[in-house]
């Protein structure tokens, strides 16, 4: 358990620093790339659920404090965290969290369509909640959908590149 905790902590620090130092300063179409969602995508499933929500909450608070987003990132991360088991079940079929601790096994041993479905749904759900809470108007739903779609496409592209560099090297 100690090695899992140290790996999770190391990922937390690296992704957090990359988001704050690099990706918050890169704007594409006026939107920043959200690579911090990788932490949510590859988070181990065999950790206590309350600890899982608490760590995601802390992660969101740290990101909010450096991004000046007043809790919006935390809220959208927690919603995506709640939806993640359902998205895993939808993307990979019969997903049983008690049997598989590492989502990495699912990301490596499945088809590209399943991987893309999982990554896309988590990122789009996160971005939709993020921009809906930020804009907070049902009359500007087209702006919410446009921003969520563009930001999701940018984030999906960058996250797939990062995951292919670090996680899929054993697959080749």
KOLSEVO-481523 format. One record per residue: residue number from 1; x, y, z of N, C-alpha, C in turn. Coordinates in steps of 0.001 Angstrom, whole numbers, padded with zeros to 6 digits. Example, Ala and Ser with C-alpha at 12.3 -4.5 7.8 and 13.67 -1.06 7.14 Angstrom:
BEGIN
  num     n.px     n.py     n.pz    ca.px    ca.py    ca.pz     c.px     c.py     c.pz
    1   013190  -005690   007800   012300  -004500   007800   013200  -003300   007800
    2   012850  -002250   007080   013670  -001060   007140   012900   000030   007870
END
This chain:
BEGIN
  num     n.px     n.py     n.pz    ca.px    ca.py    ca.pz     c.px     c.py     c.pz
    1   000829  -001197   000000   000000   000000   000000   000866   001251   000000
    2   002029   001179   000611   002908   002336   000665   003377   002733  -000734
    3   003680   001743  -001582   004148   002058  -002928   003036   002684  -003760
    4   001788   002224  -003568   000663   002823  -004283   000486   004270  -003846
    5   000591   004529  -002556   000442   005892  -002048   001532   006811  -002578
    6   002752   006327  -002637   003836   007167  -003144   003697   007410  -004639
    7   003219   006415  -005385   003001   006604  -006823   001892   007616  -007057
    8   000792   007496  -006311  -000320   008446  -006451   000144   009854  -006096
    9   000906   009998  -005035   001411   011309  -004630   002350   011889  -005687
   10   003224   011068  -006243   004151   011524  -007283   003384   011985  -008524
   11   002378   011215  -008942   001547   011621  -010086   000838   012937  -009794
   12   000315   013050  -008583  -000383   014256  -008161   000511   015484  -008330
   13   001736   015406  -007842   002667   016538  -007898   003054   016863  -009335
   14   003401   015855  -010122   003847   016084  -011499   002735   016687  -012351
   15   001540   016112  -012293   000428   016616  -013104   000019   018007  -012636
   16  -000008   018210  -011332  -000357   019519  -010779   000612   020597  -011257
   17   001913   020323  -011150   002917   021304  -011583   002866   021549  -013086
   18   002659   020497  -013861   002559   020669  -015315   001357   021538  -015674
   19   000232   021330  -015001  -000953   022136  -015289  -000731   023596  -014902
   20  -000216   023828  -013715  -000051   025190  -013220   001030   025948  -013980
   21   002170   025325  -014199   003302   026029  -014809   003174   026137  -016318
   22   002747   025058  -016971   002764   025040  -018435   001383   025259  -019040
   23   000431   024385  -018731  -000814   024343  -019486  -001805   025446  -019130
   24  -001718   026057  -017970  -002572   027212  -017683  -002157   028437  -018485
   25  -000927   028456  -018966  -000426   029598  -019729  -000552   029419  -021231
   26  -001019   028269  -021685  -001211   028021  -023109  -002703   028107  -023406
   27  -003087   029068  -024211  -004486   029223  -024588  -004658   028870  -026061
   28  -005590   027985  -026338  -005938   027617  -027700  -007402   027987  -027878
   29  -007696   028883  -028819  -009034   029436  -029030  -009569   030092  -027758
   30  -008683   030642  -026951  -009073   031311  -025724  -009352   030378  -024559
   31  -009113   029089  -024743  -009371   028101  -023699  -008079   027387  -023349
   32  -007904   027078  -022074  -006688   026368  -021667  -006928   024860  -021710
   33  -005855   024132  -021917  -005934   022670  -021939  -005939   022149  -020507
   34  -006853   021255  -020223  -006993   020711  -018874  -006399   019311  -018823
   35  -005098   019219  -018564  -004488   017895  -018468  -004572   017337  -017055
   36  -005010   018144  -016103  -005108   017664  -014727  -006128   016542  -014580
   37  -006953   016330  -015583  -007953   015264  -015542  -007280   013889  -015643
   38  -006029   013846  -016100  -005297   012574  -016143  -005271   011937  -014756
   39  -005133   012757  -013732  -005105   012238  -012359  -006392   011481  -012049
   40  -007515   012000  -012512  -008798   011340  -012306  -008920   010098  -013184
   41  -008402   010163  -014397  -008516   009041  -015332  -007740   007807  -014882
   42  -006555   007996  -014336  -005693   006856  -013998  -005635   006576  -012497
   43  -006499   007200  -011729  -006500   007001  -010281  -006865   005554  -009957
   44  -006134   004893  -009041  -006424   003487  -008717  -007813   003318  -008107
   45  -008446   002201  -008419  -009803   001946  -007940  -009852   001230  -006598
   46  -008744   000663  -006151  -008775  -000128  -004924  -008549   000703  -003666
   47  -008708   001997  -003760  -008581   002896  -002612  -009980   003160  -002052
   48  -010070   003350  -000759  -011323   003642  -000085  -012045   004801  -000781
   49  -013366   004661  -000952  -014134   005649  -001697  -014123   007029  -001032
   50  -014210   007075   000280  -014186   008371   000958  -012815   009029   000832
   51  -011757   008231   000886  -010410   008760   000668  -010260   009260  -000769
   52  -010844   008534  -001710  -010832   008914  -003124  -011472   010290  -003324
   53  -012669   010479  -002776  -013338   011775  -002897  -012557   012878  -002189
   54  -011989   012561  -001043  -011214   013552  -000303  -009975   013983  -001086
   55  -009256   013030  -001684  -008066   013370  -002475  -008427   014179  -003716
   56  -009527   013821  -004371  -009973   014593  -005537  -010388   015995  -005097
   57  -011037   016100  -003939  -011408   017408  -003402  -010169   018267  -003145
   58  -009156   017691  -002488  -007912   018431  -002239  -007232   018839  -003540
   59  -007216   017927  -004492  -006624   018202  -005802  -007328   019390  -006456
   60  -008655   019390  -006404  -009418   020494  -006973  -009177   021806  -006250
   61  -009099   021760  -004925  -008835   022975  -004145  -007471   023561  -004494
   62  -006454   022700  -004600  -005121   023184  -004984  -005148   023808  -006374
   63  -005830   023156  -007309  -005917   023711  -008663  -006689   025029  -008671
   64  -007786   025086  -007916  -008567   026324  -007840  -007762   027469  -007249
   65  -006956   027178  -006257  -006195   028250  -005610  -005150   028848  -006546
   66  -004602   028053  -007450  -003617   028580  -008388  -004240   029064  -009695
   67  -005483   028695  -009957  -006135   029085  -011205  -007143   030208  -011021
   68  -007374   030635  -009783  -008354   031677  -009476  -009735   031347  -010038
   69  -010176   030128  -009820  -011469   029717  -010369  -012549   029518  -009303
   70  -012268   029851  -008062  -013258   029948  -006985  -014078   028677  -006757
   71  -013474   027513  -006863  -014154   026264  -006551  -014817   025570  -007717
   72  -014772   026162  -008888  -015427   025561  -010049  -014728   024268  -010458
   73  -013411   024251  -010444  -012663   023042  -010807  -012939   021935  -009793
   74  -012984   022281  -008519  -013260   021291  -007482  -014633   020667  -007682
   75  -015631   021496  -007930  -016988   020997  -008130  -017070   020079  -009341
   76  -016485   020497  -010457  -016567   019677  -011666  -015743   018397  -011538
   77  -014621   018445  -010823  -013848   017220  -010580  -014628   016238  -009707
   78  -015319   016736  -008703  -016099   015848  -007839  -017280   015230  -008583
   79  -017917   015991  -009462  -019004   015432  -010275  -018457   014359  -011207
   80  -017329   014634  -011855  -016710   013637  -012738  -016244   012418  -011951
   81  -015774   012645  -010748  -015344   011556  -009864  -016535   010661  -009517
   82  -017677   011272  -009287  -018887   010506  -008997  -019354   009724  -010225
   83  -019251   010324  -011406  -019708   009677  -012639  -018730   008634  -013171
   84  -017507   008654  -012713  -016458   007787  -013251  -016790   006290  -013214
   85  -017315   005712  -012124  -017651   004278  -012166  -018693   003939  -013230
   86  -019659   004827  -013441  -020673   004590  -014461  -020074   004687  -015863
   87  -019153   005629  -016041  -018477   005771  -017334  -017571   004569  -017586
   88  -016886   004084  -016553  -016065   002877  -016694  -016923   001678  -017083
   89  -018067   001543  -016450  -018968   000439  -016765  -019497   000556  -018191
   90  -019841   001760  -018613  -020336   001977  -019970  -019247   001733  -021008
   91  -018041   002190  -020729  -016952   002109  -021704  -016365   000712  -021832
   92  -016199   000024  -020719  -015495  -001256  -020730  -016396  -002454  -020475
   93  -017686  -002255  -020409  -018570  -003386  -020161  -018729  -003635  -018681
   94  -018637  -004874  -018287  -018818  -005245  -016884  -017593  -004864  -016080
   95  -017603  -003684  -015570  -016472  -003194  -014785  -016767  -003417  -013316
   96  -015944  -004202  -012652  -016097  -004473  -011226  -014900  -003883  -010493
   97  -015132  -002831  -009725  -014039  -002132  -009050  -013342  -003002  -008011
   98  -014035  -003992  -007486  -013422  -004838  -006459  -012379  -005782  -007047
   99  -012518  -006136  -008326  -011597  -007094  -008940  -010360  -006440  -009536
  100  -010522  -005263  -010074  -009396  -004603  -010744  -009073  -003321  -010005
  101  -007851  -003204  -009558  -007430  -002014  -008843  -006865  -000957  -009754
  102  -006311  -001367  -010876  -005639  -000417  -011750  -006454  -000171  -013015
  103  -006781   001061  -013255  -007448   001423  -014495  -006464   001285  -015652
  104  -005186   001347  -015327  -004138   001196  -016341  -004302  -000127  -017093
  105  -004710  -001199  -016393  -004934  -002486  -017050  -006028  -002379  -018101
  106  -007061  -001620  -017791  -008125  -001428  -018762  -007664  -000544  -019918
  107  -006849   000444  -019625  -006376   001329  -020685  -005406   000631  -021632
  108  -004687  -000356  -021156  -003718  -001046  -022009  -004353  -002225  -022738
  109  -005213  -002977  -022084  -005714  -004239  -022629  -007067  -004133  -023311
  110  -007459  -002966  -023755  -008745  -002811  -024424  -008559  -002152  -025779
  111  -009657  -002055  -026516  -009585  -001469  -027854  -009469   000048  -027769
  112  -009057   000634  -028861  -008907   002095  -028915  -010267   002783  -028758
  113  -011342   002153  -029224  -012676   002746  -029097  -013112   002808  -027636
  114  -012805   001767  -026878  -013150   001772  -025462  -012339   002813  -024703
  115  -011059   002906  -025025  -010207   003913  -024381  -010698   005315  -024704
  116  -010978   005546  -025981  -011419   006868  -026414  -012775   007225  -025809
  117  -013661   006243  -025706  -014968   006483  -025085  -014807   006878  -023622
  118  -013995   006135  -022899  -013776   006423  -021479  -013162   007803  -021280
  119  -012087   008076  -021986  -011391   009354  -021833  -012288   010509  -022260
  120  -012991   010349  -023377  -013845   011425  -023889  -015010   011725  -022961
  121  -015660   010688  -022444  -016810   010922  -021569  -016414   011575  -020248
  122  -015307   011145  -019675  -014859   011758  -018417  -014488   013220  -018652
  123  -013746   013481  -019718  -013304   014851  -019988  -014478   015740  -020365
  124  -015388   015250  -021209  -016521   016090  -021601  -017451   016351  -020422
  125  -017693   015348  -019584  -018552   015586  -018416  -017921   016623  -017492
  126  -016614   016529  -017320  -015906   017508  -016490  -016011   018911  -017096
  127  -015720   019035  -018381  -015737   020352  -019021  -017142   020930  -019122
  128  -018146   020083  -019345  -019517   020587  -019410  -019930   021176  -018067
  129  -019665   020463  -016987  -020001   020974  -015649  -019190   022232  -015354
  130  -017912   022226  -015719  -017032   023368  -015476  -017568   024629  -016145
  131  -017885   024549  -017433  -018342   025738  -018149  -019785   026092  -017824
  132  -020609   025100  -017484  -021979   025410  -017097  -022007   026184  -015787
  133  -021194   025781  -014834  -021139   026495  -013551  -020471   027856  -013734
  134  -019472   027929  -014606  -018786   029199  -014834  -019708   030219  -015494
  135  -020430   029808  -016518  -021321   030733  -017230  -022645   030876  -016484
  136  -023159   029787  -015934  -024343   029737  -015081  -025551   030437  -015690
  137  -025846   030076  -016934  -027024   030608  -017594  -027549   029567  -018571
  138  -028813   029230  -018443  -029420   028272  -019352  -029613   028894  -020736
  139  -029642   030223  -020785  -029819   030911  -022062  -028546   030897  -022904
  140  -027420   030646  -022277  -026152   030588  -023008  -025650   029153  -023102
  141  -026584   028212  -023241  -026217   026807  -023329  -025376   026524  -024572
  142  -025612   027271  -025654  -024789   027088  -026856  -023332   027462  -026591
  143  -023095   028500  -025808  -021732   028887  -025439  -021094   027831  -024530
  144  -021880   027289  -023614  -021386   026226  -022733  -020979   025011  -023559
  145  -021839   024595  -024479  -021542   023430  -025313  -020347   023680  -026223
  146  -020244   024881  -026774  -019115   025207  -027656  -017805   025181  -026874
  147  -017776   025847  -025728  -016557   025865  -024909  -016200   024469  -024399
  148  -017206   023717  -023960  -016945   022364  -023453  -016432   021455  -024563
  149  -016979   021582  -025756  -016546   020739  -026875  -015133   021081  -027314
  150  -014841   022358  -027493  -013500   022765  -027936  -012458   022411  -026878
  151  -012745   022722  -025629  -011808   022407  -024555  -011624   020896  -024411
  152  -012692   020139  -024591  -012590   018681  -024514  -011728   018125  -025635
  153  -011896   018633  -026846  -011081   018160  -027969  -009600   018458  -027747
  154  -009313   019647  -027249  -007919   020012  -026955  -007360   019110  -025855
  155  -008127   018937  -024790  -007672   018121  -023657  -007526   016654  -024041
  156  -008470   016126  -024809  -008398   014725  -025237  -007151   014490  -026069
  157  -006868   015409  -026979  -005679   015269  -027823  -004409   015258  -026981
  158  -004273   016220  -026091  -003076   016281  -025248  -002971   015091  -024296
  159  -004081   014678  -023722  -004059   013554  -022787  -003726   012253  -023502
  160  -004253   012061  -024707  -003900   010855  -025462  -002420   010834  -025813
  161  -001866   011987  -026137  -000425   012063  -026415   000373   011722  -025160
  162  -000009   012306  -024031   000707   012051  -022774   000572   010592  -022348
  163  -000634   010038  -022440  -000822   008635  -022068  -000072   007698  -023000
  164  -000019   008042  -024281   000714   007175  -025216   002214   007220  -024946
  165   002708   008342  -024467   004132   008431  -024144   004497   007639  -022889
  166   003619   007643  -021894   003972   007057  -020604   003335   005707  -020301
  167   002155   005425  -020873   001450   004212  -020477   001397   003134  -021542
  168   001469   003496  -022796   001299   002504  -023845   002613   002001  -024407
  169   003721   002315  -023793   005003   001882  -024334   005186   000372  -024228
  170   004536  -000278  -023271   004621  -001737  -023151   003735  -002446  -024165
  171   002781  -001720  -024727   001837  -002317  -025659   002478  -002572  -027020
  172   003497  -001800  -027391   004109  -001905  -028720   004908  -003137  -028899
END
